[in-house]
Amino acid sequence: MVHPKIMDVIEFDVCTACGACVSACPAGAITMGKAAEIRDPDNLELYSHGAAPNVCEGCLTCSRICPVVDGYLEDEFANVRSFLAAKSNIAGQDGGVTSAIARSLLRQGEIDCVVGITMNEKWETELVVFTDPEDVEKAKGTKYTYDSVLSILRDPFNQYEKIAVIGVPCQAHAARLISENVNDKIVLIVGLLCMESFHHDVMTEKIIPEIMGVNIEDVKKMDFGKGKFWAYTKDGEEHNVPISKIAPHARNPCHHCNDYTSVFADISVGSVGTPDGWNCVLIRTDAGEKYFKMVESELEFMEDPKPGMGLIEKLAKMKHDNNSAHYLEVCEKFSFEDGGFR
């Protein structure tokens, strides 16, 4: 039986569940549940994608597009070309810049679709492929619960030529690997700043009701800031707890992640280093510069925002300091020599 490198990633519970392998596997041999799960070609009871028992073809595509196998960059700021603050007329988590970029590019016909996540009042997420620019606002706001964005790409790869992906660092990383190794239809990657994320049931059954004492259906916004995790309710109240109380409940792969700012994205967007109501924007690539220029007329800008890049760099260092040893420890267990830092 072929032993793809991602088998080690799954076995040692550091799979990010980004979903890239689900969409990229030419044999359709991989499925995604709460955690990633590979179908064993020697056990047909687990196989749900066809008729042939020899499912894995040994192409190892999955290993070429896995962000954990690829490893991390020591300096996630080396490719930042410009840093600024921006906001749009979309009422998003802060400045609504991510939604504004997607909406504008769809309107202009510069992209055919964008892959994103919507959320209902119970904070349940759903993966969506947006083709109508007026629907993009449905994905506004930060969720903090994880969903496997890239797992939905198989059909868009067959239907569209210019795809935009919006995702957290592991998803931006995997999208970059897909575009470089498998499919060049991903023309824009918008990465989100992310310290950690949570399984939906942990957020809705543990963190919000038990740790914060709030009904999940009363929450209209969640946020990290000033060393605390915040839940804003529909009655105008603000609830918070120290981040240290909820951090242990983050998904296990997040404790091994060493990318805070989505270093592999074309454009990175977050809510750090800028005043309230503004997004920080980091332009990283030629594609990032090209597409951002196309949407500038729909955004308002602030030059030299405060507290600025210093705070973003501080938080990135904090994430690296907390997680690098955990990641390297797992790398020692891998049966292959990839991974690590470069």
Secondary structure, 3 states (H helix, E strand, C coil): CCCCCHHHHHHCCCCCCCCHHHHHCCCCCEEECCCEEECCCCCHHHCCCCCCCCCCCCCCHHHHCCHHHHCECCCCCCCCCEEEEEECCCCCCCCCHHHHHHHHHHHHCCCCEEEEEEECCCCCEEEEEECCHHHHHHHCCCCCECCCHHHHCHHHHHHCCCEEEEECHHHHHHHHHHHHHCCCCEEEEEEECCCCCECHHHHHHHHHHHHCCCCHHHEEEEEEECCEEEEEECCCCEEEEEHHHHHHHCCHHHHHCCCCCCCCCCEEEECCCCCCCCEEEEECCHHHHHHHHHHHHHCEEECCCCCCHHHHHHHHHHHHHHHHHHHHHHHCCCCCCCCCEC
